[in-house]
């Protein structure tokens, strides 16, 4: 089966990891904070410490990955930093991904980060994936409804893997 990379493997990413592992896939999850590594491992994912604001720290996690799942719908921080994260940093992340084994992208397009930022991120994903003929899926279910979100996320990843 495929290896899935979850960028932003917090609580929702860990729940998705459990589902993907049950479906036979291997998972690598990223975190900025090494203190979160035990929880990610307990969910069944290989841990990669990296920060989406520093693309060079995330890039090695792309190795031997079939689908990249970007779960930044709950990103917080300074407005300028968040704008960069969903715009120029997203461009950098996706451009770096093109030279890897990753063949599909799933992007969380709903969440507390806000509709404008997430729409910007989704537009960047559309642009890069359509330009490069890489399949992509958007998770448009708000994570406040966790069961519905988890079902939508799993469906999106499995569809991306089958694309």
Secondary structure as GFF3:
##gff-version 3
##sequence-region A 1 163
A	DSSP	beta_strand	3	7	.	.	.	ID=ss1
A	DSSP	alpha_helix	11	22	.	.	.	ID=ss2
A	DSSP	beta_strand	26	31	.	.	.	ID=ss3
A	DSSP	three_ten_helix	34	36	.	.	.	ID=ss4
A	DSSP	alpha_helix	37	43	.	.	.	ID=ss5
A	DSSP	beta_strand	46	49	.	.	.	ID=ss6
A	DSSP	alpha_helix	55	59	.	.	.	ID=ss7
A	DSSP	three_ten_helix	60	62	.	.	.	ID=ss8
A	DSSP	beta_strand	67	70	.	.	.	ID=ss9
A	DSSP	alpha_helix	79	86	.	.	.	ID=ss10
A	DSSP	alpha_helix	88	97	.	.	.	ID=ss11
A	DSSP	beta_strand	104	108	.	.	.	ID=ss12
A	DSSP	alpha_helix	115	132	.	.	.	ID=ss13
A	DSSP	beta_strand	135	139	.	.	.	ID=ss14
A	DSSP	alpha_helix	146	162	.	.	.	ID=ss15
###
